[in-house]
Amino acid sequence: MDKAVNGEGGVQDGVIGRAATQVPAGKAGKLARPRPQPQNFQMRIDRNGTWYYQGSPINRKELVCLFASVLRREADGSYWLETPVERGRIEVEDAPFVAVEMCWKDCDCGDGSPRQCLSFRTNLDEIVTANAEHPIRVHLCPRTREPRPYVTIRPGLEAKINRAVFYELVALGQTEMVDGREMLGVWSEGVFFPIDEVRSLEAAAE
């Protein structure tokens, strides 16, 4: 426990320690500040969404939320913590966030017609509604077709949907034809998100 506490002190003081003073996005461009040189932060996020610094878990949620606010993903898939003054790559085993709760309701999405909307809460209490900007994606293992579902939280950053929430999602599933195939999926804000092909699900159930 002491190791974890000491680690949190070090990460707060020395790694992105000035994150709280970062320049607002609207003003950063006016300063024309050169991009910081990369550093080694010795941080990782495991597949359960737990953050580690030098091998010790960061147990303070407020600190994790602070780091998550400056998390970015590059075009090559790498993850970085970046402020106007510090920048360093971190390891992410699966997805940086975990969707731990889902709520659904029929709401007016702007066209006057009630439509199903699915909202997700992450392990860091960030809430997003699945739509065209925050799509649901289900990766299927090519050998077993075991699903790994995700929802986009911010551009390039996803939350893995945990098993209990995924079961709730499947319970709301409907079938639609997509590119000539009958697919089981869910609707949210007028967008259909496929989960798997119906015939594959039927074959797995036999």
C-alpha positions as CSV (number, residue, x, y, z in Angstrom):
1,M,0.0,0.0,0.0
2,D,2.9,2.4,0.8
3,K,4.3,1.7,-2.6
4,A,1.0,2.7,-4.3
5,V,0.7,5.9,-2.2
6,N,4.3,6.9,-2.9
7,G,3.9,6.1,-6.6
8,E,0.9,8.4,-6.7
9,G,2.9,11.2,-5.2
10,G,5.6,10.7,-7.7
11,V,3.2,10.6,-10.6
12,Q,1.4,13.7,-9.4
13,D,4.6,15.7,-8.9
14,G,6.7,14.5,-11.8
15,V,4.5,13.1,-14.6
16,I,2.1,15.6,-16.2
17,G,2.4,17.4,-12.9
18,R,1.5,20.6,-14.6
19,A,-1.6,19.2,-16.3
20,A,-3.9,21.3,-14.2
21,T,-2.3,24.4,-15.7
22,Q,-2.6,23.3,-19.3
23,V,-3.5,26.0,-21.8
24,P,-7.2,25.9,-23.0
25,A,-7.6,24.4,-26.4
26,G,-8.9,27.6,-27.9
27,K,-5.7,29.5,-26.9
28,A,-3.1,26.9,-27.5
29,G,-2.9,27.6,-31.2
30,K,-2.3,31.3,-30.7
31,L,0.9,30.6,-28.6
32,A,2.5,28.5,-31.4
33,R,4.2,26.5,-28.7
34,P,6.6,23.8,-30.1
35,R,5.5,20.2,-29.4
36,P,7.2,18.9,-26.2
37,Q,9.9,16.2,-26.5
38,P,8.6,12.7,-25.7
39,Q,9.3,11.3,-22.2
40,N,9.0,7.9,-20.6
41,F,6.2,8.1,-18.1
42,Q,6.4,4.4,-17.1
43,M,2.6,4.2,-17.1
44,R,0.1,1.7,-18.3
45,I,-3.6,0.9,-18.3
46,D,-4.5,-2.8,-17.9
47,R,-7.4,-4.5,-19.6
48,N,-9.7,-3.8,-16.6
49,G,-9.1,0.0,-16.9
50,T,-6.7,0.2,-13.9
51,W,-3.9,2.8,-14.3
52,Y,-0.4,2.0,-13.1
53,Y,2.7,4.1,-12.5
54,Q,6.0,2.3,-12.2
55,G,4.1,-1.0,-11.5
56,S,1.9,0.4,-8.8
57,P,-1.8,1.0,-9.2
58,I,-3.0,4.6,-9.0
59,N,-5.8,4.4,-6.5
60,R,-6.9,8.1,-6.5
61,K,-9.7,8.4,-9.0
62,E,-9.3,12.2,-9.2
63,L,-5.7,11.8,-10.3
64,V,-6.7,9.1,-12.9
65,C,-9.4,11.4,-14.2
66,L,-6.8,14.2,-14.5
67,F,-4.5,12.0,-16.6
68,A,-7.4,10.7,-18.7
69,S,-8.3,14.3,-19.6
70,V,-5.0,14.7,-21.4
71,L,-5.0,11.2,-23.0
72,R,-4.6,11.2,-26.8
73,R,-4.3,8.5,-29.5
74,E,-2.0,8.9,-32.5
75,A,-2.8,7.6,-36.0
76,D,-0.5,4.7,-35.5
77,G,-2.6,3.5,-32.5
78,S,-0.2,4.6,-29.8
79,Y,-1.5,6.3,-26.7
80,W,0.0,9.5,-25.2
81,L,-0.4,11.8,-22.3
82,E,0.1,15.3,-23.6
83,T,-0.2,18.9,-22.3
84,P,1.4,22.0,-23.8
85,V,4.5,21.4,-21.7
86,E,4.8,17.6,-21.3
87,R,4.3,14.6,-23.6
88,G,4.9,10.9,-23.0
89,R,3.7,7.5,-24.4
90,I,1.9,5.1,-22.2
91,E,0.9,1.4,-22.6
92,V,-2.7,0.4,-23.0
93,E,-3.4,-3.3,-22.9
94,D,-6.9,-3.2,-24.4
95,A,-9.0,0.0,-24.2
96,P,-8.3,3.0,-21.9
97,F,-11.8,3.0,-20.4
98,V,-14.4,0.5,-19.4
99,A,-18.2,1.0,-19.9
100,V,-19.7,-0.2,-16.6
101,E,-23.3,1.0,-16.9
102,M,-25.8,1.5,-19.6
103,C,-29.2,3.3,-19.6
104,W,-31.7,3.4,-22.4
105,K,-34.7,5.6,-23.1
106,D,-36.8,6.8,-25.9
107,C,-36.0,10.5,-26.6
108,D,-36.6,13.2,-29.2
109,C,-33.4,13.3,-31.3
110,G,-34.4,16.5,-33.0
111,D,-36.9,15.2,-35.6
112,G,-39.9,15.0,-33.3
113,S,-40.0,11.2,-33.4
114,P,-39.1,9.3,-30.2
115,R,-36.1,7.0,-30.8
116,Q,-34.1,4.7,-28.6
117,C,-31.0,6.2,-27.1
118,L,-28.3,4.2,-25.3
119,S,-26.0,6.0,-22.9
120,F,-22.9,4.5,-21.3
121,R,-21.1,5.5,-18.1
122,T,-17.4,4.6,-17.9
123,N,-15.3,3.6,-14.9
124,L,-14.2,7.3,-14.7
125,D,-17.9,8.5,-14.7
126,E,-17.7,9.9,-18.3
127,I,-21.1,9.6,-20.0
128,V,-21.7,9.3,-23.7
129,T,-24.7,8.4,-25.9
130,A,-24.1,6.0,-28.8
131,N,-24.5,7.8,-32.1
132,A,-22.7,8.5,-35.3
133,E,-19.9,10.3,-33.4
134,H,-19.8,7.7,-30.6
135,P,-20.3,4.4,-32.4
136,I,-20.6,0.9,-30.8
137,R,-18.1,-1.5,-32.3
138,V,-18.0,-5.3,-31.8
139,H,-14.8,-7.1,-32.6
140,L,-15.5,-10.8,-33.2
141,C,-12.7,-13.4,-32.8
142,P,-12.3,-15.0,-36.2
143,R,-11.9,-18.4,-34.7
144,T,-14.4,-18.5,-31.8
145,R,-16.6,-15.4,-32.7
146,E,-16.3,-14.4,-29.1
147,P,-17.4,-10.7,-29.0
148,R,-15.3,-7.8,-27.7
149,P,-17.6,-4.8,-27.7
150,Y,-16.5,-1.2,-27.5
151,V,-18.0,2.3,-27.6
152,T,-16.1,5.4,-28.6
153,I,-15.8,8.0,-25.8
154,R,-13.6,10.6,-27.5
155,P,-12.0,10.6,-31.0
156,G,-9.6,7.6,-31.0
157,L,-10.4,6.6,-27.4
158,E,-12.8,3.7,-26.7
159,A,-14.3,2.1,-23.6
160,K,-14.6,-1.7,-23.5
161,I,-18.1,-2.6,-22.7
162,N,-18.0,-5.0,-19.7
163,R,-19.8,-8.4,-19.9
164,A,-22.8,-7.5,-17.7
165,V,-23.5,-4.3,-19.8
166,F,-23.0,-6.3,-23.0
167,Y,-25.7,-8.8,-22.0
168,E,-28.1,-5.8,-21.4
169,L,-27.1,-4.6,-24.9
170,V,-27.9,-7.9,-26.5
171,A,-31.2,-8.1,-24.8
172,L,-32.2,-4.9,-26.7
173,G,-31.1,-6.4,-30.0
174,Q,-33.1,-6.3,-33.1
175,T,-32.6,-7.8,-36.5
176,E,-31.9,-5.7,-39.6
177,M,-30.6,-6.4,-43.1
178,V,-27.1,-4.9,-43.6
179,D,-25.4,-5.4,-47.0
180,G,-27.7,-8.4,-47.7
181,R,-27.0,-10.1,-44.4
182,E,-29.5,-10.5,-41.5
183,M,-27.7,-8.9,-38.5
184,L,-28.5,-8.7,-34.8
185,G,-27.8,-5.2,-33.5
186,V,-29.0,-2.2,-31.6
187,W,-30.4,1.2,-32.5
188,S,-29.3,4.4,-30.8
189,E,-30.1,8.0,-32.0
190,G,-31.2,6.6,-35.3
191,V,-28.0,4.6,-36.0
192,F,-28.0,0.8,-36.2
193,F,-24.9,-0.9,-34.7
194,P,-24.5,-4.5,-35.7
195,I,-23.4,-7.1,-33.2
196,D,-23.2,-10.3,-35.2
197,E,-24.8,-12.1,-38.1
198,V,-28.0,-13.9,-37.1
199,R,-27.1,-17.2,-38.8
200,S,-23.8,-17.3,-36.9
201,L,-25.6,-16.8,-33.6
202,E,-28.0,-19.6,-34.5
203,A,-25.2,-21.9,-35.4
204,A,-23.4,-21.2,-32.1
205,A,-26.6,-22.0,-30.2
206,E,-27.0,-25.4,-31.7
